[in-house]
Amino acid sequence: MSIDFQSLKVSGIKINYYFICKRKLWLFSKGITMENGNDRVLEGSVVHEESYRRENTKELLIDNLIRVDIINKDFVKEVKISSKMKEADKMQLLYYLYYLKQLGIDREGTINYVKEKKIENISLTHDSELLIEDTLKNIKKLLEEKYPPKVEKFPYCKKCSYFEYCYIREE
């Protein structure tokens, strides 16, 4: 390992947000949370509760930091509503696989897209480990910034729980 993982580790949602919107990550990390009451977030919570009820190890909290949706002897499974944020979903799961590897636990991964009834298999490779390490360094640097990144307009901004925060205009 080429980094000091202990000083760089973050929650999985921060990895996810890094690949969705760096401004959202910065705001969330500073305690500015807008998820409460957001329809999309509520829908995700229901999907998590209702899906894979027979799994024994659901919502496993590790080190009081990462929350793995499902883990068994072979796989770490991340449950998502849809594949619209595929890259962010993949990076979050790769981070979980990386994190567990640091603890001596080797697993393969799957992202289970519930609405689409699709499963994507994910494996941690040497290249993806390097990408995770770079991401952790970049997140640390971003979160040390005094001000949030400037607003970037993405196609999904209007559905984001931070939309009004980012696009409000003071007169």
N, C-alpha and C positions, 0 to 999 in steps of 0.2 A: 504494500500500500504506500502510495507516494504522498499522502496528505495526513494531517492530524485530524482524523475523523471525529474524535471526541469534541473538538472545538468547532467543527463545522456542521454537525448533524442538526437537522431541522425536522419539523413535522412533514408528513407526506403531502398535506394540503399546500404547503409552501412550495414544494416541488411542482405540484400541479399548477398553481397560480403563476409560477415563474414562466411556464410555457404558454399560459393563456394571456397574461397581462402583467407586466412588471409593476405597473402603477398599483394594480389591485393587490399584488403581493406586498408592496411597501405599505400601503394603507392598512391592510389586514394585520401585518406584523407590528404596526404601531398601535394596535387596539381599536382601529376604526373599522368596526364590523357592521356590515349592512345586510348580512344574510338572513337575519330574523324576519320572518314574514314574507320572504321572497318565495313566490310560487314554485320556481324551479328548484330551489333548495328543499322546500317542503316535499315536492314530488320525489326527489332523490331519497329523502328520509323514509318515505313510505315504501319505495322500491326496496331499500335495504332491509326494512323490517319484514316485508312480505315475501322476499325472495329467499330461496334455499333454506327453508325452515328446518329441514332435517339435518343440516350441518351442525356438528357438535361445537366447533370452534369458530363462531361468528363474532365479529367485532372484538378481536383480541388486541388489547392495548399492551404495547411493548415499551418498556423503559419510560412509561408515562409520556410518550412522545409520538409514536406512530401507531395507528389503528388499522390493523390488517382486517379486511372484510371477512375472509375465510382462509384458514390454513389447515392442511392435513398432511399426511406423511409424504405426499408427492408434490403438492402444489400450494402456491399462494394464489388466491383468487380475488381479483378486484371486481366488484359489481358496479356497473355503470348503467345509466338509463339508455344512452345512445352513443354512437361512435362519432358524434360531431366534434369532440375535442380529443381525437384519437392520439395525437402526439403527446399531449399533456397526460392523458391516461396511461400511455405506455411508459412515459418517463417516471410517473409516480410509482408504477408497479416495479420498474427496474430499480428504483431507489429502495423499495421494500426488499427486493431480492438482494441488493447490495448490502443493505443494513443488516439483514439476517445473516448474510455471509460473514460479516464482521463479528457476529456472535457465534460463528461456527455452524450455522444452519444453512445447508445448501438445498434449494428447492427450484423447481421450474415455476413459471407463472402462467396464469390465464386472465384475460380480461373478459368478463361475461357481460355482454351488452343485452340487457334483459328485454327491452322493447323490440329489438331487432332479432332476438333469439340467435345471436352470433357469439361465438367464442373465439378469441384470438390468443394463440399460444405465444408466450414471451420467454426468452432465455437470456440470462445474464452472460454476456461475452466480455472478453478483455476490452474491446472497443467501447462497449456500453459502460463498463466500469470507469474508464477514463472520462467518458462524457458525464457521468454522474459526479465524479470528482471535480471536473471543471464547473459544472452547474453549482455545486456546493460553494466553491470559491467565489463564483459570480454572485450568488445569493448573499453571501456574507458582505461582499463589497457593496452591493445594492442597498442592503439594510443599514449600512453605516452612513449612507447619504443623509444629509440634513433635510432635504426636501424630496418629495415624491417625483418620480419621472413625469415628464410631460404626458398629456393625454395623447394616446395613439388611437386612431379610429379603426376598429375591427368590425367585420360584418355582424358579430354577435354582441356588440356593445349594448344594443337596446334591450337585450334579455338579461343583462348583468345586474346584479343587486347594487352595484356601485354606479350605475348609469347616471342617476340624478346628481350624485356627488360630483362626478367628473364633468357633466355637461351643463350644470346650472350656471346661469349668467347673472351676475350681480349688476344692477342698474343704478 
